Amino acid sequence: MSSFLLTFRRLSKLFPGLILYIAFGDCLTNGKKNFAVFLGALAYPSNPALGAAVGFFAMFFPGLIVKNALLPIWTKMRTKPRLNSALKGVACGAVGLVYTAVYRLWNIGLINKDSQQGSSINQEPWFVLVSAVSFISCKWWGIQPPVAIVAGGLLGMIWYGIVH
């Protein structure tokens, strides 16, 4: 087993909510940056707000410096058609990686008393229906994704109240 996985396993034993935070943090905008704020707050337990602020600036500040330094060069590079085509291909690859992550989460997203390590959401038809309705409502009915996420959470709580 790689040292990264061993370290991650040790961290998840120290902080039981870590895996859940990573899952929810990645659903939000700038999930990795939210994770940096979370780790900053954990790193400085006597003043978590200061640790979170340091984590936030440590994550954002270098990117802002690089962005402002390269902006004049980028405006000139945008006029090149071959570069635009290559960047469209990179964007398609990024979409493929997102779909892969969602598929993997779909396969381990259902945690219940029978499978604490996670099982496929396909085992519970209610969640398949909620996922389909959420997708359709965002894609064709113009519902905003945060509304669909909150509605899905409420439907999951209703399911839990009925089943348990």
N, C-alpha and C positions, 0 to 999 in steps of 0.2 A: 504494500500500500504506500502511496506517495506521502511525503512529509506534509504536503499541503492538506491532504485529507485527514491525516492524523491530527494536525493542528486544529483543523476545523471541527473534528470530532471532540477534541478536548475543550474547545471554546463552547461548543453547543452543550456540553455537560455543565460548564461553569455558568452559562447564561441560557437557561432553557428556552427563553423566548427568542433566541437569536435566529433560528431558522424561520420562525413565523415572521419576525421582523424583516428578514431578507425578502421573503415572499411578498409581503405587503409593501415594503419599500420599493421594490422593483415595479410594482403596479403603478406607483405614483410617478409624477414627472421628476426626472433627475434622481432615480432611485439610488444610484451609487453615491451621489452627493448627500442624500438623506442618510445613507449608511455612514458616511464620514462624520456627520453631525452626531449620530448615535454613538459611534465609537469615541468621538471626542468627549461626549458626556460621560461615557464609561471610564475613560482614561483619567479623568480628574474628578473623583467622587466627592471631594470636599466642596467643589464648586462646579456642578455639572453644566451650568449655563455658560461659564467661561470656557470650559472644555468643548462644549458644542460650538461656541463662536470660533474658537481656534480651529476646530475641525472644518467648519464651514469656510473660513477664509483660506485655510491650507488647501482646500479642494478647489475653490473658485479662483483665487488670485493668480496662480501661474497660468491658467487658461486665459484669463483676461489679458494678461501681459502679452502672451503669444498672439492672441487674436488681434490686438491693437497693433502689434508689430508687423503682422503679415497682411493686414487689410489692404494697404496700397498695392501690394504684389497681387493679391487675390483679384482685385478689380481688373487688373490687366490680364490675368490668366482666364477670367470668365469669358473673354472674347474668343477663345480657342475652341473650335467645334469638337476636335478629337478629345480634348480634356473633358468637355461636357459629356460626351458619350461614355468615356471611361468612368466618370463619376456616377452616371446613371446605372452602370453595371455594378458599381460598389454599393449603391443604394439597394439594388435588387438582392445582392448578397446579404445585406443587413436585414432585409425583410425576411429572407429565408432563415436567418439565425433566430429572429424573433419567433417565427412560426415553430421552429424546432424547440425553443424554450417553452412555448405554450403547450406543445404536444407532450413534452416530458412532464410538465406540471399536471397536465390532464391525466397522465398515467399514474401519478402518485398523490394526487390532490385530495383524495377522500381519506380522512383519518377517522377511524371509529374504534370501538372496543375490540373488534375482531382483528384489525390490522393497524397497529400503532405506527408502523413504518410507512403507511400510506398505501392506498390501492387505487385502481382506476375509477374515475368518476362514472364510467359507463355502467358500473354495478348498481347505481342508483338512478333510475329513470327521471326522477324529479329534477336532479341537477343537470341532466342532459336537456330537459325541457327549458329550464331557467337559462342555460347557456345559449340555446337556440333563440329563445325570445329576446335575450339581451342583444345578440348579434343582429337579429332582424330589426329590432327597434332602433339600434344605432345606425345601421346601414341604410334602411329604407324609410323609416319614419322620422328621422332627424333628431332622435333623443340624444342628449349629451352623454358621453361615457360616464362621468361621475354619477349622474342620475341612475344609469343602468347598474353601476356597481353598488350603489346604496340599495336600489330595489332588489338586486340579487341577494345582498346580505339580509335584507328583511325577509325575503322569501325563504332563505336558508334557515333563519330563526323560526319562521312559522313552521317549516318542515320539522325542525327539531322539537318544537313544542307539541306538534301532533304525534310524532313517532315516539318520543320519549315522554 
